[in-house]
Amino acid sequence: MDLFAGYLGPPGSTLSRTYFMFQDASQSAVTENGRIQVNSKTLTYTVAQFAAHVTTLSLLGSYWSFGTIVQVRIAAQRLHVGPIGRSVPLQTSTIGGPGDLILLPIMLNWNRGQFHFTTAFAVYAPTGSYDRQRIIDIGVNRWAVEPDLGFTWLDEEHGRHVSIFIGYTVNTQNTATDYTSGDEFHADFAFAQHLSYGLIAGVTGYALQQTTPDYGGGAIFGSYRGRVLGLGPLLGETIEIWNRPINFIAKYDFEFSAQNRAAGNELWLTGGFRF
């Protein structure tokens, strides 16, 4: 969520599909007692379908809106894990299927001239495939809730665009592993210029910081707070097809400054329209 993060639009429905590839993700870690090390490499493909409906019901000066995000994922993992200094066998695994469902029971939007604001409440449901014996899964086997805020400043005369989207994710326990991941703060942003012929060019990125420690009987790595930053170019274009404008966006993010979290490169391709 970055470009147009502060927009919801007038009453009606929106459909958006995103193709997302996360590649060359690698991570190394050592347990708190220094006896076991882990080296992994991950590749994932995700297709996410976002659907939202803006009603005509008024709430706090906004139209009440709701939506959902449905995901289908393929994930592959290569893993070395074992005592430090010893040669350990390579483990590999690939799995595909539905990912976790994200429900958005309430979304609100306010527009004040060049400034646009949104707020939402998200619920992450553990519907994706999960097995604690696998070395990679496409679900996380835990519920989570997340309040969100979005802001967009758009100077339509000169085409300047700034969007920021922030959220705070509160995770519950993974009962299969007695592991509770800490809460996470994330911020996504985009700085863009609207050009002629519906073109958009800019820079996008994000920051994620875990704010509370992991805990539970399965938390053998200790508090293990995660952090990662991402930054990359953004290109977009609006094309009219059958008298309906369709927005296309392409992004490529490079991750860096990772701590206790996998880091790699990401390709995003998104298309969306209203009806």
matplotlib code that plots the C-alpha trace (Angstrom):
import matplotlib.pyplot as plt

x = [0.0, 1.8, 0.6, -2.9, -2.8, -5.1, -7.8, -10.9, -13.0, -16.8, -19.5, -18.9, -16.6, -12.9, -11.0, -7.2, -4.8, -1.2, 1.5, 4.4, 7.8, 10.2, 13.5, 17.0, 15.8, 18.6, 19.0, 21.5, 21.0, 22.6, 20.7, 21.1, 23.4, 25.6, 25.2, 23.0, 23.1, 20.6, 21.2, 18.2, 17.2, 13.7, 11.7, 8.0, 5.3, 2.0, -1.1, -3.2, -6.8, -8.0, -11.8, -13.4, -16.8, -17.6, -21.2, -23.5, -23.8, -22.3, -20.0, -17.9, -18.2, -17.1, -18.7, -18.4, -16.3, -15.2, -13.0, -10.9, -7.5, -7.3, -3.9, -2.6, 1.0, 3.9, 6.9, 10.3, 12.9, 16.5, 17.8, 20.9, 20.4, 22.6, 25.5, 28.1, 31.2, 29.6, 28.5, 24.8, 22.6, 20.6, 16.8, 14.4, 10.7, 8.1, 4.4, 1.6, -2.1, -4.3, -2.5, -3.9, -7.0, -7.1, -10.4, -11.1, -14.5, -14.2, -12.4, -13.1, -11.9, -11.8, -10.8, -9.7, -8.6, -5.2, -5.1, -6.7, -6.9, -7.9, -8.2, -8.8, -8.9, -7.5, -7.9, -5.5, -7.1, -4.9, -6.5, -3.2, -1.7, 0.5, 2.4, 5.0, 7.0, 7.7, 10.6, 8.4, 4.7, 2.3, 0.3, 1.5, -1.0, -1.9, -4.5, -3.5, -5.2, -3.9, -5.1, -4.0, -3.7, -3.1, -2.3, -2.0, -1.0, -1.7, -1.1, -3.2, -2.0, 1.7, 1.3, 3.2, 2.3, 3.2, 1.6, 2.3, 0.6, 1.4, 0.1, 0.7, 0.3, -0.6, 0.1, -1.4, 0.2, 1.0, -0.4, 1.3, 4.8, 4.0, 5.5, 4.2, 5.8, 6.2, 4.1, 5.3, 5.2, 5.4, 5.4, 5.1, 5.7, 5.7, 7.0, 5.8, 5.3, 2.2, 3.2, 1.5, -0.6, -1.4, 2.2, 3.5, 7.2, 8.6, 10.3, 8.6, 9.8, 9.0, 10.3, 9.3, 10.4, 9.3, 8.5, 8.0, 10.0, 9.0, 8.2, 6.9, 8.4, 9.3, 11.2, 14.7, 16.3, 15.4, 13.6, 14.6, 13.2, 13.0, 13.7, 14.1, 14.0, 13.1, 13.6, 13.1, 11.6, 7.9, 6.3, 2.6, 0.2, -3.6, -5.0, -8.6, -10.0, -13.6, -14.2, -13.0, -9.7, -7.4, -4.4, -1.2, 1.7, 5.2, 7.6, 11.0, 12.2, 15.7, 15.8, 18.6, 19.5, 17.8, 18.0, 16.6, 14.6, 15.1, 16.1, 15.9, 14.6, 10.9, 9.0, 5.4, 2.9, -0.6, -3.7, -6.9, -10.2, -13.4, -17.0]
y = [0.0, 3.1, 5.0, 6.6, 5.3, 8.1, 7.3, 5.1, 6.8, 7.5, 4.8, 1.8, -1.2, -1.6, -4.7, -4.9, -7.8, -7.9, -10.3, -10.4, -12.2, -12.3, -13.7, -14.4, -14.0, -15.3, -15.4, -16.6, -16.9, -18.4, -19.5, -17.5, -20.2, -20.2, -23.9, -24.1, -22.0, -21.7, -20.7, -20.4, -19.1, -18.4, -17.8, -17.0, -16.1, -14.5, -13.5, -11.2, -10.2, -7.0, -6.3, -3.3, -1.8, 1.8, 2.0, 5.1, 4.7, 7.7, 7.2, 9.9, 12.1, 9.3, 6.6, 3.2, 0.8, -2.9, -5.2, -8.4, -9.6, -13.2, -14.7, -17.7, -18.5, -20.7, -20.9, -22.7, -23.0, -24.3, -24.8, -25.8, -26.1, -27.9, -27.6, -24.9, -26.1, -29.3, -30.2, -30.6, -31.9, -29.6, -29.6, -28.4, -27.9, -26.3, -25.8, -23.9, -23.1, -20.4, -18.1, -16.3, -14.3, -10.6, -9.1, -5.4, -4.9, -1.1, 1.5, 5.2, 8.1, 11.9, 14.4, 18.0, 19.7, 18.3, 16.2, 12.7, 10.4, 6.8, 4.6, 0.9, -2.1, -5.4, -8.9, -11.6, -15.1, -18.3, -19.9, -20.7, -24.2, -24.8, -27.8, -27.4, -30.3, -28.4, -26.1, -23.5, -22.7, -20.4, -19.6, -18.5, -20.3, -17.3, -14.6, -10.9, -7.5, -4.3, -0.7, 1.3, 5.0, 6.3, 9.7, 11.2, 14.7, 15.3, 18.5, 17.9, 21.1, 20.1, 16.3, 16.0, 13.0, 11.9, 8.9, 7.3, 4.2, 3.1, 0.1, -1.7, -5.5, -7.3, -11.0, -13.9, -17.2, -20.0, -22.8, -25.5, -24.3, -22.4, -19.3, -15.7, -13.3, -9.8, -6.8, -5.0, -1.4, -0.8, 2.3, 2.3, 5.4, 6.7, 9.9, 10.2, 12.6, 12.3, 12.9, 13.2, 10.3, 8.8, 8.0, 8.0, 7.7, 7.8, 6.1, 3.7, 2.0, 0.7, 0.2, -2.7, -2.8, -5.3, -3.4, -6.2, -9.5, -13.0, -15.3, -18.7, -22.2, -22.3, -19.0, -20.6, -17.6, -15.3, -12.0, -12.1, -8.6, -8.2, -5.2, -4.5, -1.6, -1.5, 1.0, 1.0, 2.6, 2.8, 3.2, 3.4, 4.1, 4.5, 3.0, 3.2, -0.2, -0.4, 3.1, 2.1, 3.5, 0.7, 1.6, -0.4, -0.1, -1.8, -1.7, -3.2, -3.1, -3.8, -4.8, -3.8, -3.2, -6.5, -7.8, -11.2, -11.3, -12.5, -9.9, -10.1, -8.3, -7.9, -7.4, -6.1, -5.9, -4.5, -3.7, -2.2, -0.6, 0.7, -0.2]
z = [0.0, -1.2, -4.3, -3.6, 0.0, 1.1, -1.6, -1.5, -4.2, -4.4, -3.7, -5.9, -6.1, -6.8, -8.0, -8.0, -8.8, -7.8, -8.9, -6.5, -6.7, -3.7, -4.9, -3.6, 0.0, 2.3, 6.0, 8.5, 12.3, 15.3, 18.4, 21.6, 23.1, 20.0, 19.2, 16.2, 13.0, 10.2, 6.6, 4.3, 0.8, -0.2, -3.4, -3.4, -5.9, -4.8, -6.6, -4.4, -5.3, -3.5, -3.6, -1.9, -1.8, -0.8, 0.4, 0.6, 4.4, 6.2, 9.2, 10.9, 7.8, 5.4, 3.5, 5.2, 3.1, 3.5, 1.6, 1.5, 0.1, -1.2, -1.9, -3.8, -3.2, -4.3, -2.0, -2.3, 0.4, 0.6, 4.2, 6.1, 9.8, 12.4, 14.9, 14.1, 12.4, 11.1, 7.5, 7.4, 4.5, 2.3, 2.8, 0.1, 0.0, -2.4, -1.7, -3.4, -2.6, -0.9, 1.5, 4.5, 4.1, 5.0, 6.0, 6.1, 7.8, 8.0, 5.8, 5.9, 3.7, 4.0, 1.3, 2.0, -1.2, -2.1, 1.0, 1.3, 4.3, 4.9, 8.0, 8.1, 10.4, 9.1, 10.4, 9.2, 9.2, 9.2, 6.2, 4.4, 4.4, 7.4, 8.8, 11.5, 10.0, 6.7, 6.4, 4.6, 4.7, 2.8, 6.0, 9.4, 11.5, 13.7, 13.8, 13.7, 13.8, 12.3, 12.5, 9.4, 8.4, 4.8, 3.6, 0.0, -1.1, -4.8, -6.5, -9.6, -11.3, -11.3, -10.9, -7.7, -5.5, -2.0, -0.3, 3.1, 4.6, 8.2, 10.1, 13.4, 13.4, 16.7, 16.3, 18.3, 19.2, 16.7, 18.8, 16.8, 17.8, 21.1, 19.4, 19.5, 17.1, 18.3, 17.1, 14.0, 12.8, 9.1, 6.9, 3.1, 1.0, -2.6, -4.1, -7.7, -10.6, -12.8, -16.5, -19.8, -21.3, -17.9, -17.0, -13.4, -12.4, -8.9, -6.0, -3.5, -0.4, 3.1, 6.6, 9.0, 12.6, 15.2, 18.4, 20.9, 21.4, 20.2, 23.1, 24.0, 24.4, 20.7, 20.7, 20.9, 19.2, 22.1, 21.5, 17.8, 16.8, 13.0, 10.9, 7.1, 4.7, 1.1, -1.7, -5.5, -8.7, -9.6, -13.0, -13.7, -16.5, -16.9, -20.0, -21.1, -22.2, -23.3, -22.0, -18.5, -17.1, -15.8, -13.6, -14.1, -11.7, -11.7, -8.8, -8.0, -4.4, -3.1, 0.6, 2.9, 6.6, 7.5, 11.0, 12.1, 8.9, 5.3, 2.8, -1.0, -4.1, -5.0, -8.2, -8.0, -10.9, -10.2, -12.2, -10.9, -11.9, -10.5, -11.5]

ax = plt.figure().add_subplot(projection="3d")
ax.plot(x, y, z, "-o")
ax.set_aspect("equal")
plt.show()
